[in-house]
Amino acid sequence: MTDDALGREIRQMRQDIRDDFAHAREVADLKHATLEARVNALEQAAAAEAAERRTTRRWLIGAVIVPSVMMLVTVILAVWRP
Protein backbone atom coordinates (compact mmCIF):
# COMPACT_ATOMS: atom_id res chain seq x y z
CA MET A 1 0.00 0.00 0.00
CA THR A 2 1.38 3.35 -0.98
CA ASP A 3 1.45 6.43 1.19
CA ASP A 4 -1.24 8.06 -0.94
CA ALA A 5 -3.55 5.07 -0.62
CA LEU A 6 -2.94 4.91 3.12
CA GLY A 7 -3.69 8.62 3.42
CA ARG A 8 -6.95 8.18 1.46
CA GLU A 9 -7.95 5.28 3.71
CA ILE A 10 -7.28 7.34 6.83
CA ARG A 11 -9.23 10.30 5.44
CA GLN A 12 -12.08 7.96 4.49
CA MET A 13 -12.03 6.43 7.99
CA ARG A 14 -12.13 9.88 9.59
CA GLN A 15 -15.02 10.91 7.35
CA ASP A 16 -16.88 7.70 8.25
CA ILE A 17 -16.38 8.42 11.94
CA ARG A 18 -17.64 12.00 11.50
CA ASP A 19 -20.67 10.69 9.61
CA ASP A 20 -21.34 8.14 12.34
CA PHE A 21 -21.15 10.81 15.03
CA ALA A 22 -23.44 13.09 13.03
CA HIS A 23 -25.94 10.27 12.61
CA ALA A 24 -25.75 9.41 16.32
CA ARG A 25 -26.37 13.08 17.15
CA GLU A 26 -29.41 13.16 14.85
CA VAL A 27 -30.80 10.05 16.52
CA ALA A 28 -30.19 11.53 19.97
CA ASP A 29 -31.92 14.77 18.94
CA LEU A 30 -34.92 12.84 17.61
CA LYS A 31 -35.13 10.80 20.81
CA HIS A 32 -34.92 13.99 22.87
CA ALA A 33 -37.67 15.66 20.84
CA THR A 34 -39.89 12.58 21.18
CA LEU A 35 -39.28 12.40 24.91
CA GLU A 36 -39.97 16.11 25.28
CA ALA A 37 -43.27 15.72 23.40
CA ARG A 38 -44.28 12.81 25.65
CA VAL A 39 -43.45 14.79 28.80
CA ASN A 40 -45.47 17.77 27.54
CA ALA A 41 -48.42 15.49 26.79
CA LEU A 42 -48.22 13.97 30.28
CA GLU A 43 -48.04 17.41 31.88
CA GLN A 44 -51.11 18.54 29.94
CA ALA A 45 -52.97 15.38 30.92
CA ALA A 46 -52.05 15.93 34.57
CA ALA A 47 -53.26 19.54 34.41
CA ALA A 48 -56.54 18.44 32.83
CA GLU A 49 -56.98 15.77 35.48
CA ALA A 50 -56.35 18.30 38.25
CA ALA A 51 -58.95 20.63 36.75
CA GLU A 52 -61.44 17.75 36.58
CA ARG A 53 -60.77 16.83 40.21
CA ARG A 54 -61.30 20.45 41.22
CA THR A 55 -64.59 20.55 39.33
CA THR A 56 -65.74 17.28 40.91
CA ARG A 57 -64.83 18.54 44.37
CA ARG A 58 -66.78 21.75 43.84
CA TRP A 59 -69.78 19.79 42.58
CA LEU A 60 -69.60 17.47 45.59
CA ILE A 61 -69.54 20.39 48.00
CA GLY A 62 -72.30 22.26 46.24
CA ALA A 63 -74.63 19.36 45.47
CA VAL A 64 -74.15 16.99 48.39
CA ILE A 65 -72.46 18.47 51.42
CA VAL A 66 -74.19 21.86 51.63
CA PRO A 67 -77.74 20.44 51.27
CA SER A 68 -76.90 17.69 53.78
CA VAL A 69 -75.67 20.23 56.33
CA MET A 70 -78.73 22.39 55.75
CA MET A 71 -81.00 19.37 56.28
CA LEU A 72 -79.12 18.42 59.44
CA VAL A 73 -79.46 21.96 60.81
CA THR A 74 -83.18 21.90 60.01
CA VAL A 75 -83.64 18.56 61.82
CA ILE A 76 -81.63 19.74 64.83
CA LEU A 77 -83.66 22.96 65.10
CA ALA A 78 -86.91 21.00 64.77
CA VAL A 79 -85.92 18.60 67.54
CA TRP A 80 -84.66 21.28 69.95
CA ARG A 81 -87.72 23.50 69.77
CA PRO A 82 -89.68 23.36 73.01
DRENKEVEX-924850 format. One record per residue: residue in three letters; residue number from 1; x, y, z of N, C-alpha, C in turn. Coordinates in pm, whole numbers, plus 32768, in hexadecimal, padded with zeros to 4 digits. Last residue first. Layout:
% DRENKEVEX-924850
<r: ala k: NUM n.px: X n.py: Y n.pz: Z ca.px: X ca.py: Y ca.pz: Z c.px: X c.py: Y c.pz: Z>
...
***
This chain:
% DRENKEVEX-924850
<r: pro k: 82 n.px: 5D4B n.py: 894E n.pz: 9C13 ca.px: 5CF8 ca.py: 8920 ca.pz: 9C85 c.px: 5C65 c.py: 891B c.pz: 9C65>
<r: arg k: 81 n.px: 5E25 n.py: 88CD n.pz: 9B20 ca.px: 5DBC ca.py: 892E ca.pz: 9B41 c.px: 5D65 c.py: 88F8 c.pz: 9BB1>
<r: trp k: 80 n.px: 5ED2 n.py: 8801 n.pz: 9ADC ca.px: 5EEE ca.py: 8850 ca.pz: 9B53 c.px: 5E82 c.py: 88B4 c.pz: 9B75>
<r: val k: 79 n.px: 5E6F n.py: 8799 n.pz: 99EB ca.px: 5E70 ca.py: 8744 ca.pz: 9A62 c.px: 5E83 c.py: 8799 c.pz: 9ADF>
<r: ala k: 78 n.px: 5E93 n.py: 886A n.pz: 9938 ca.px: 5E0D ca.py: 8834 ca.pz: 994D c.px: 5E07 c.py: 87E0 c.pz: 99CC>
<r: leu k: 77 n.px: 5FA8 n.py: 888C n.pz: 993D ca.px: 5F52 ca.py: 88F8 ca.pz: 996E c.px: 5EC3 c.py: 88C6 c.pz: 9986>
<r: ile k: 76 n.px: 5FF2 n.py: 8793 n.pz: 98CB ca.px: 601D ca.py: 87B6 ca.pz: 9953 c.px: 5FC4 c.py: 8825 c.pz: 998D>
<r: val k: 75 n.px: 5F7F n.py: 87AC n.pz: 97CC ca.px: 5F54 ca.py: 8740 ca.pz: 9826 c.px: 5F7A c.py: 8762 c.pz: 98B5>
<r: thr k: 74 n.px: 6014 n.py: 8888 n.pz: 9769 ca.px: 5F82 ca.py: 888E ca.pz: 9771 c.px: 5F4C c.py: 8825 c.pz: 97D3>
<r: val k: 73 n.px: 6117 n.py: 881F n.pz: 976E ca.px: 60F6 ca.py: 8894 ca.pz: 97C1 c.px: 6060 c.py: 889F c.pz: 97D3>
<r: leu k: 72 n.px: 60F4 n.py: 8755 n.pz: 96AF ca.px: 6118 ca.py: 8732 ca.pz: 9738 c.px: 60F8 c.py: 87A5 c.pz: 9796>
<r: met k: 71 n.px: 60C2 n.py: 87EC n.pz: 95CB ca.px: 605C ca.py: 8791 ca.pz: 95FC c.px: 6077 c.py: 876B c.pz: 968D>
<r: met k: 70 n.px: 61B8 n.py: 8871 n.pz: 95B3 ca.px: 613F ca.py: 88BF ca.pz: 95C7 c.px: 60CE c.py: 8867 c.pz: 95FE>
<r: val k: 69 n.px: 625E n.py: 8796 n.pz: 9588 ca.px: 6271 ca.py: 87E7 ca.pz: 9601 c.px: 61F4 c.py: 8839 c.pz: 961D>
<r: ser k: 68 n.px: 61F9 n.py: 8743 n.pz: 948F ca.px: 61F6 ca.py: 86E9 ca.pz: 9502 c.px: 6205 c.py: 8736 c.pz: 9585>
<r: pro k: 67 n.px: 622C n.py: 8821 n.pz: 93E9 ca.px: 61A2 ca.py: 87FC ca.pz: 9407 c.px: 6197 c.py: 879E c.pz: 9480>
<r: val k: 66 n.px: 6352 n.py: 8816 n.pz: 93FD ca.px: 6305 ca.py: 888A ca.pz: 942B c.px: 6273 c.py: 8865 c.pz: 9445>
<r: ile k: 65 n.px: 638E n.py: 8712 n.pz: 938D ca.px: 63B2 ca.py: 8737 ca.pz: 9416 c.px: 635D c.py: 87AB c.pz: 944A>
<r: val k: 64 n.px: 631E n.py: 870B n.pz: 9283 ca.px: 6309 ca.py: 86A3 ca.pz: 92E7 c.px: 631D c.py: 86D8 c.pz: 9375>
<r: ala k: 63 n.px: 6350 n.py: 87E2 n.pz: 91DB ca.px: 62D9 ca.py: 8790 ca.pz: 91C3 c.px: 62BB c.py: 872D c.pz: 9232>
<r: gly k: 62 n.px: 643B n.py: 8867 n.pz: 922E ca.px: 63C2 ca.py: 88B2 ca.pz: 9210 c.px: 6344 c.py: 885C c.pz: 9209>
<r: ile k: 61 n.px: 64F5 n.py: 8798 n.pz: 9254 ca.px: 64D6 ca.py: 87F7 ca.pz: 92C0 c.px: 6451 c.py: 883B c.pz: 92A7>
<r: leu k: 60 n.px: 64EF n.py: 8720 n.pz: 9157 ca.px: 64D0 ca.py: 86D3 ca.pz: 91CF c.px: 64AA c.py: 872F c.pz: 9242>
<r: trp k: 59 n.px: 6544 n.py: 87F3 n.pz: 90B4 ca.px: 64BE ca.py: 87BB ca.pz: 90A2 c.px: 6494 c.py: 876F c.pz: 9120>
<r: arg k: 58 n.px: 664A n.py: 8811 n.pz: 9112 ca.px: 65EA ca.py: 887F ca.pz: 9120 c.px: 655B c.py: 884E c.pz: 9111>
<r: arg k: 57 n.px: 66B0 n.py: 8718 n.pz: 90C7 ca.px: 66AD ca.py: 873E ca.pz: 9155 c.px: 664A c.py: 87B0 c.pz: 916C>
<r: thr k: 56 n.px: 669D n.py: 8728 n.pz: 8FB2 ca.px: 6652 ca.py: 86C0 ca.pz: 8FFB c.px: 6646 c.py: 86E5 c.pz: 908F>
<r: thr k: 55 n.px: 6752 n.py: 87F9 n.pz: 8F82 ca.px: 66C5 ca.py: 8807 ca.pz: 8F5D c.px: 666F c.py: 87A3 c.pz: 8FA8>
<r: arg k: 54 n.px: 683E n.py: 8783 n.pz: 8FDB ca.px: 680E ca.py: 87FD ca.pz: 901A c.px: 677A c.py: 8811 c.pz: 8FFD>
<r: arg k: 53 n.px: 6852 n.py: 86AF n.pz: 8F25 ca.px: 6843 ca.py: 8693 ca.pz: 8FB5 c.px: 680C c.py: 870D c.pz: 8FFE>
<r: glu k: 52 n.px: 6877 n.py: 8743 n.pz: 8E3B ca.px: 6800 ca.py: 86EF ca.pz: 8E4A c.px: 67E7 c.py: 86CC c.pz: 8EDC>
<r: ala k: 51 n.px: 696D n.py: 87B9 n.pz: 8E6F ca.px: 68F9 ca.py: 880F ca.pz: 8E5B c.px: 6878 c.py: 87BE c.pz: 8E6C>
<r: ala k: 50 n.px: 6A08 n.py: 86D1 n.pz: 8E79 ca.px: 69FD ca.py: 8726 ca.pz: 8EF1 c.px: 6983 c.py: 8781 c.pz: 8EE5>
<r: glu k: 49 n.px: 69F2 n.py: 867D n.pz: 8D71 ca.px: 69BE ca.py: 8629 ca.pz: 8DDC c.px: 69AB c.py: 8679 c.pz: 8E5D>
<r: ala k: 48 n.px: 6A78 n.py: 874B n.pz: 8CF0 ca.px: 69EA ca.py: 8734 ca.pz: 8CD3 c.px: 69AA c.py: 86E0 c.pz: 8D41>
<r: ala k: 47 n.px: 6B78 n.py: 8723 n.pz: 8D58 ca.px: 6B32 ca.py: 87A2 ca.pz: 8D71 c.px: 6A9D c.py: 8792 c.pz: 8D59>
<r: ala k: 46 n.px: 6BB0 n.py: 8626 n.pz: 8CF1 ca.px: 6BAB ca.py: 8639 ca.pz: 8D81 c.px: 6B62 c.py: 86BA c.pz: 8DA5>
<r: ala k: 45 n.px: 6BB2 n.py: 8660 n.pz: 8BE0 ca.px: 6B4F ca.py: 8602 ca.pz: 8C14 c.px: 6B41 c.py: 8612 c.pz: 8CAB>
<r: gln k: 44 n.px: 6C8E n.py: 870C n.pz: 8BD7 ca.px: 6C09 ca.py: 873E ca.pz: 8BB2 c.px: 6B9C c.py: 86E3 c.pz: 8BE8>
<r: glu k: 43 n.px: 6D56 n.py: 8657 n.pz: 8C22 ca.px: 6D3C ca.py: 86CD ca.pz: 8C74 c.px: 6CB3 c.py: 8708 c.pz: 8C56>
<r: leu k: 42 n.px: 6D49 n.py: 85A2 n.pz: 8B4C ca.px: 6D2A ca.py: 8575 ca.pz: 8BD4 c.px: 6D0C c.py: 85EB c.pz: 8C30>
<r: ala k: 41 n.px: 6D9B n.py: 864A n.pz: 8A7B ca.px: 6D16 ca.py: 860D ca.pz: 8A77 c.px: 6CEC c.py: 85DD c.pz: 8B02>
<r: asn k: 40 n.px: 6E9F n.py: 8685 n.pz: 8ACF ca.px: 6E3D ca.py: 86F1 ca.pz: 8AC2 c.px: 6DAF c.py: 86BA c.pz: 8AC1>
<r: val k: 39 n.px: 6F0E n.py: 8584 n.pz: 8ABE ca.px: 6F07 ca.py: 85C7 ca.pz: 8B40 c.px: 6EA0 c.py: 8637 c.pz: 8B3C>
<r: arg k: 38 n.px: 6EFC n.py: 8559 n.pz: 89A9 ca.px: 6EB4 ca.py: 8501 ca.pz: 8A05 c.px: 6EA5 c.py: 8542 c.pz: 8A8D>
<r: ala k: 37 n.px: 6FA7 n.py: 8623 n.pz: 894B ca.px: 6F19 ca.py: 8624 ca.pz: 8924 c.px: 6EC6 c.py: 85CD c.pz: 8983>
<r: glu k: 36 n.px: 7098 n.py: 85CA n.pz: 89B7 ca.px: 7063 ca.py: 864B ca.pz: 89E0 c.px: 6FCD c.py: 8656 c.pz: 89BF>
<r: leu k: 35 n.px: 70B8 n.py: 84DC n.pz: 892A ca.px: 70A8 ca.py: 84D8 ca.pz: 89BB c.px: 706C c.py: 855A c.pz: 89EF>
<r: thr k: 34 n.px: 70DA n.py: 8545 n.pz: 8829 ca.px: 706B ca.py: 84EA ca.pz: 8846 c.px: 704F c.py: 84E5 c.pz: 88DB>
<r: ala k: 33 n.px: 71C4 n.py: 85D9 n.pz: 884D ca.px: 7149 ca.py: 861E ca.pz: 8824 c.px: 70CF c.py: 85C7 c.pz: 8842>
<r: his k: 32 n.px: 7275 n.py: 850B n.pz: 888F ca.px: 725C ca.py: 8577 ca.pz: 88EF c.px: 71DA c.py: 85BF c.pz: 88CD>
<r: lys k: 31 n.px: 7275 n.py: 8476 n.pz: 87A4 ca.px: 7247 ca.py: 8438 ca.pz: 8821 c.px: 7224 c.py: 84A3 c.pz: 8888>
<r: leu k: 30 n.px: 72E3 n.py: 8538 n.pz: 86F9 ca.px: 725C ca.py: 8504 ca.pz: 86E1 c.px: 7222 c.py: 84C4 c.pz: 8760>
<r: asp k: 29 n.px: 73E2 n.py: 8552 n.pz: 876D ca.px: 7388 ca.py: 85C5 ca.pz: 8766 c.px: 72F8 c.py: 859A c.pz: 8750>
<r: ala k: 28 n.px: 7446 n.py: 844F n.pz: 8744 ca.px: 7435 ca.py: 8481 ca.pz: 87CD c.px: 73D7 c.py: 84F9 c.pz: 87CF>
<r: val k: 27 n.px: 744D n.py: 844D n.pz: 862C ca.px: 73F8 ca.py: 83ED ca.pz: 8674 c.px: 73DF c.py: 841D c.pz: 8703>
<r: glu k: 26 n.px: 750A n.py: 8516 n.pz: 8602 ca.px: 7483 ca.py: 8524 ca.pz: 85CD c.px: 7422 c.py: 84C8 c.pz: 8616>
<r: arg k: 25 n.px: 75E8 n.py: 849E n.pz: 867D ca.px: 75B3 ca.py: 851C ca.pz: 86B3 c.px: 7524 c.py: 8534 c.pz: 8683>
<r: ala k: 24 n.px: 7612 n.py: 83C7 n.pz: 85D4 ca.px: 75F1 ca.py: 83AD ca.pz: 8660 c.px: 75B6 c.py: 842B c.pz: 86A0>
<r: his k: 23 n.px: 7658 n.py: 8455 n.pz: 84EB ca.px: 75DE ca.py: 8403 ca.pz: 84ED c.px: 75B2 c.py: 83E6 c.pz: 857D>
<r: ala k: 22 n.px: 7747 n.py: 84C6 n.pz: 8540 ca.px: 76D8 ca.py: 851D ca.pz: 8517 c.px: 7654 c.py: 84D0 c.pz: 8519>
<r: phe k: 21 n.px: 77DD n.py: 83DF n.pz: 8570 ca.px: 77BD ca.py: 8439 ca.pz: 85DF c.px: 7749 c.py: 8496 c.pz: 85BC>
<r: asp k: 20 n.px: 77E9 n.py: 837D n.pz: 8469 ca.px: 77AA ca.py: 832E ca.pz: 84D2 c.px: 7783 c.py: 8384 c.pz: 854A>
<r: asp k: 19 n.px: 7875 n.py: 844B n.pz: 83EC ca.px: 77ED ca.py: 842D ca.pz: 83C1 c.px: 77A2 c.py: 83DD c.pz: 842C>
<r: arg k: 18 n.px: 7969 n.py: 8433 n.pz: 8474 ca.px: 791C ca.py: 84B0 ca.pz: 847E c.px: 7889 c.py: 8498 c.pz: 8458>
<r: ile k: 17 n.px: 79AF n.py: 8332 n.pz: 841C ca.px: 799A ca.py: 834A ca.pz: 84AA c.px: 794A c.py: 83CA c.pz: 84BF>
<r: asp k: 16 n.px: 79CC n.py: 8363 n.pz: 830A ca.px: 7968 ca.py: 8302 ca.pz: 8339 c.px: 7948 c.py: 8318 c.pz: 83CC>
<r: gln k: 15 n.px: 7AA3 n.py: 8415 n.pz: 8311 ca.px: 7A22 ca.py: 8443 ca.pz: 82DF c.px: 79B2 c.py: 83E6 c.pz: 830C>
<r: arg k: 14 n.px: 7B68 n.py: 8366 n.pz: 8371 ca.px: 7B43 ca.py: 83DC ca.pz: 83BF c.px: 7ABA c.py: 8411 c.pz: 8394>
<r: met k: 13 n.px: 7B71 n.py: 82B3 n.pz: 8299 ca.px: 7B4D ca.py: 8283 ca.pz: 831F c.px: 7B21 c.py: 82F8 c.pz: 8377>
<r: gln k: 12 n.px: 7BCB n.py: 835D n.pz: 81CE ca.px: 7B48 ca.py: 831C ca.pz: 81C1 c.px: 7B17 c.py: 82EB c.pz: 8249>
<r: arg k: 11 n.px: 7CC8 n.py: 839D n.pz: 8232 ca.px: 7C65 ca.py: 8406 ca.pz: 8220 c.px: 7BD7 c.py: 83CD c.pz: 8217>
<r: ile k: 10 n.px: 7D34 n.py: 8299 n.pz: 822A ca.px: 7D28 ca.py: 82DE ca.pz: 82AB c.px: 7CC2 c.py: 834E c.pz: 82A1>
<r: glu k: 9 n.px: 7D2C n.py: 8269 n.pz: 8117 ca.px: 7CE5 ca.py: 8210 ca.pz: 8173 c.px: 7CCF c.py: 8253 c.pz: 81FA>
<r: arg k: 8 n.px: 7DD6 n.py: 8333 n.pz: 80BA ca.px: 7D49 ca.py: 8332 ca.pz: 8092 c.px: 7CF6 c.py: 82DB c.pz: 80F2>
<r: gly k: 7 n.px: 7EC7 n.py: 82DD n.pz: 8131 ca.px: 7E8F ca.py: 835E ca.pz: 8156 c.px: 7DFB c.py: 8366 c.pz: 8132>
<r: leu k: 6 n.px: 7EEA n.py: 81ED n.pz: 80A7 ca.px: 7EDA ca.py: 81EB ca.pz: 8138 c.px: 7E9D c.py: 826E c.pz: 8168>
<r: ala k: 5 n.px: 7F0F n.py: 8253 n.pz: 7FA8 ca.px: 7E9D ca.py: 81FB ca.pz: 7FC2 c.px: 7E80 c.py: 81F4 c.pz: 8057>
<r: asp k: 4 n.px: 7FFE n.py: 82E2 n.pz: 7FCE ca.px: 7F84 ca.py: 8326 ca.pz: 7FA2 c.px: 7F08 c.py: 82D4 c.pz: 7FC1>
<r: asp k: 3 n.px: 80B0 n.py: 821A n.pz: 8015 ca.px: 8091 ca.py: 8283 ca.pz: 8077 c.px: 8011 c.py: 82CC c.pz: 8051>
<r: thr k: 2 n.px: 8038 n.py: 80D7 n.pz: 7FA8 ca.px: 808A ca.py: 814F ca.pz: 7F9E c.px: 805F c.py: 81B4 c.pz: 8007>
<r: met k: 1 n.px: 8054 n.py: 7F8A n.pz: 8000 ca.px: 8000 ca.py: 8000 ca.pz: 8000 c.px: 8059 c.py: 807C c.pz: 8000>
***
